[in-house]
Amino acid sequence: MQLKRCWIIGGVMLAATAATARAQHSDLEVARTDDPPGDPLPQLALEGPEDILNCVESIEISPGEGLFEGYFVNALPGWESIEMDEPDEGVFTLLEGHQAALKRISFSNGFGMFDPFSGDPILTSDGATVAFPQEDGAFHIDLIYAADPGSQIGDTFTATYQIVDLAGLHADSEEFTPCFEVVPEPGAISLLAVAGLLRFGRRRSRVGSDSLGAGS
């Protein structure tokens, strides 16, 4: 299964555009905020590039290979738990015993997501969730974003999400809406170079108790 995962992610990553500044996305980090006054649960919060979370800047999806031939795909930005408390930022690591998950609020027609391990469709209907697989309470995963075959260059899709805790230890995050744009196939680029570029630079904002909400 690990070899299959590497093959799937490898094919997607090779199809990802990294030649422009718009492709340089950091992973999205899941954290918790301080306990709100009068609220028994700390709220989940998402940190990531401000323009991505607000649908000001689009995530590029380009022709897939292998299992995803015909689709337009990208596996980035990924999803990870925050590594340590950041009191100055007002965010903290998730509580022990959490089961953080991504919840679909709504997708544009023709947009979908796939599991990177099996290649199976995920989040296939509004309200569906997918739990982040974790080890010792932490997680870091790349999920696959895809536009259906037949999509045209320049087509743009929106996906509205929420971070939830299936264990009930945290209150839901606010909703957020990134956009995805179909682009031509990029030139060949190594996986290592892609990974390095996608983690270069960072503008952080928070989807939490005092933040962005749904994108425009």
C-alpha positions in Angstrom: 0.0 0.0 0.0 2.9 2.3 0.8 4.3 1.8 -2.8 0.9 2.5 -4.3 0.6 5.7 -2.2 4.0 6.8 -3.5 3.0 6.1 -7.1 -0.2 8.0 -6.8 1.3 11.0 -5.1 4.3 10.9 -7.4 2.1 11.1 -10.5 0.1 14.0 -9.1 3.1 15.9 -7.9 4.8 15.6 -11.3 1.7 17.1 -12.8 1.6 20.0 -10.4 2.6 23.5 -11.6 5.6 24.9 -9.7 6.9 27.4 -12.3 4.9 30.4 -11.0 4.5 32.2 -7.7 0.9 31.0 -7.6 2.1 27.4 -7.2 4.1 28.2 -4.1 1.6 27.1 -1.5 2.4 26.2 2.1 0.7 23.4 3.8 -2.5 24.3 5.7 -2.1 23.9 9.5 -4.8 22.8 11.9 -4.6 24.2 15.5 -6.9 25.2 18.3 -7.6 28.7 19.7 -7.8 29.8 23.3 -11.1 28.7 25.0 -13.6 31.4 24.0 -15.3 33.1 27.0 -18.5 31.2 27.7 -17.7 28.4 25.3 -16.8 25.0 26.9 -14.8 23.9 23.9 -11.7 25.4 22.2 -12.3 26.2 18.6 -10.4 24.6 15.7 -8.5 27.0 13.6 -6.8 26.8 10.2 -3.7 28.7 9.3 -2.4 29.1 5.7 -1.8 31.5 2.9 -4.4 34.3 3.2 -5.2 34.7 -0.5 -5.7 30.9 -0.9 -8.1 30.7 2.0 -10.1 33.7 0.7 -10.3 32.5 -2.9 -8.3 35.6 -4.0 -5.6 33.4 -5.5 -6.4 30.0 -7.2 -4.7 26.7 -6.6 -3.6 25.4 -10.0 -4.8 21.9 -11.1 -3.2 20.4 -14.2 -3.4 17.2 -16.3 -3.0 14.1 -14.2 -1.2 10.9 -15.1 -1.7 7.1 -14.5 -4.7 6.6 -12.3 -5.8 10.2 -12.8 -5.2 10.5 -16.6 -7.9 12.7 -18.0 -8.5 14.6 -14.7 -6.9 17.9 -13.7 -5.2 17.4 -10.3 -3.0 18.7 -7.6 -2.1 17.2 -4.2 -1.0 20.5 -2.6 -1.5 22.3 -0.3 -1.4 19.5 2.2 -2.9 19.4 5.7 -1.0 19.1 8.9 -1.4 19.6 12.6 0.5 22.5 14.2 3.7 21.2 15.8 3.9 23.4 18.9 2.0 26.0 20.8 2.3 29.6 19.4 0.9 31.8 22.3 1.8 35.0 20.5 -0.4 33.9 17.6 -3.2 32.6 19.9 -3.0 29.1 18.6 -2.1 25.8 20.3 -1.7 22.1 19.5 -4.8 20.0 19.4 -6.1 18.3 22.5 -5.1 14.7 23.1 -7.6 12.2 21.8 -8.9 14.5 19.0 -10.0 13.1 15.6 -9.6 16.1 13.4 -11.4 15.8 10.0 -12.1 17.8 6.9 -15.8 18.4 6.2 -17.3 19.2 2.8 -19.8 22.1 2.9 -20.2 22.4 -0.9 -18.2 21.8 -4.1 -18.7 23.3 -7.6 -20.1 20.8 -10.1 -17.3 18.9 -11.7 -14.9 19.2 -8.8 -14.0 16.3 -6.5 -11.3 14.8 -4.2 -9.5 11.5 -3.9 -7.8 9.5 -1.2 -4.0 9.4 -1.8 -3.6 5.9 -0.4 -6.3 4.1 -2.3 -7.2 6.5 -5.1 -10.9 6.2 -4.0 -13.2 9.3 -4.2 -13.7 11.1 -0.9 -16.0 13.8 0.3 -18.6 12.7 -2.3 -21.5 14.7 -0.9 -22.2 17.8 1.2 -21.7 17.1 4.9 -19.3 14.2 4.3 -16.1 14.1 6.3 -12.7 12.5 6.0 -10.6 12.0 9.1 -6.9 12.9 9.0 -4.9 9.8 9.8 -2.6 10.5 12.7 0.3 9.2 14.6 0.7 10.2 18.3 -1.9 12.8 17.8 -0.2 14.5 14.8 -0.9 14.3 11.1 0.5 15.4 7.8 -1.3 14.3 4.6 -1.7 15.4 1.0 -5.3 14.9 -0.4 -5.9 15.0 -4.1 -8.0 17.8 -5.6 -9.4 17.1 -9.0 -11.5 18.5 -11.8 -13.5 16.1 -14.0 -12.3 15.0 -17.5 -13.7 17.4 -20.0 -12.9 20.5 -18.0 -11.4 23.3 -20.0 -8.3 25.4 -19.5 -9.2 28.4 -17.4 -12.2 26.7 -15.7 -12.4 27.6 -12.0 -14.0 25.6 -9.2 -14.7 26.4 -5.6 -14.7 24.1 -2.6 -16.1 25.2 0.8 -14.8 23.3 3.8 -14.8 23.2 7.6 -12.4 21.5 10.0 -14.3 19.4 12.6 -13.4 17.1 15.5 -15.2 13.7 15.2 -14.2 13.1 18.9 -16.1 16.2 20.0 -13.2 17.8 21.9 -13.1 21.0 19.8 -15.7 23.3 18.3 -15.8 23.4 14.5 -13.7 25.9 12.6 -15.3 28.6 10.5 -15.9 27.8 6.9 -13.3 28.6 4.3 -13.4 28.5 0.5 -10.3 28.0 -1.7 -10.5 28.1 -5.5 -9.0 25.8 -8.1 -8.1 26.7 -11.7 -7.4 24.4 -14.6 -4.1 25.1 -16.2 -2.1 23.5 -19.1 0.4 20.8 -18.3 3.6 22.3 -16.8 7.1 21.3 -17.8 8.9 18.4 -16.0 10.1 19.2 -12.5 11.6 17.0 -9.8 9.5 16.1 -6.8 12.2 17.5 -4.5 12.1 20.9 -6.3 8.3 20.9 -6.1 8.4 20.2 -2.4 11.0 22.9 -1.8 9.1 25.6 -3.9 5.8 24.8 -2.2 7.2 25.5 1.2 9.1 28.7 0.3 7.6 31.9 1.8 4.5 32.1 3.8 1.7 34.5 4.6 -0.4 33.2 7.4 -4.0 34.0 8.3 -6.4 32.1 10.5 -9.8 30.6 10.0 -11.0 30.5 13.6 -12.9 32.6 16.1 -11.7 35.9 14.8 -10.7 35.3 11.2 -11.6 35.1 7.6 -14.7 32.9 7.3 -15.9 31.8 3.9 -14.0 33.1 0.8 -15.5 35.5 -1.7 
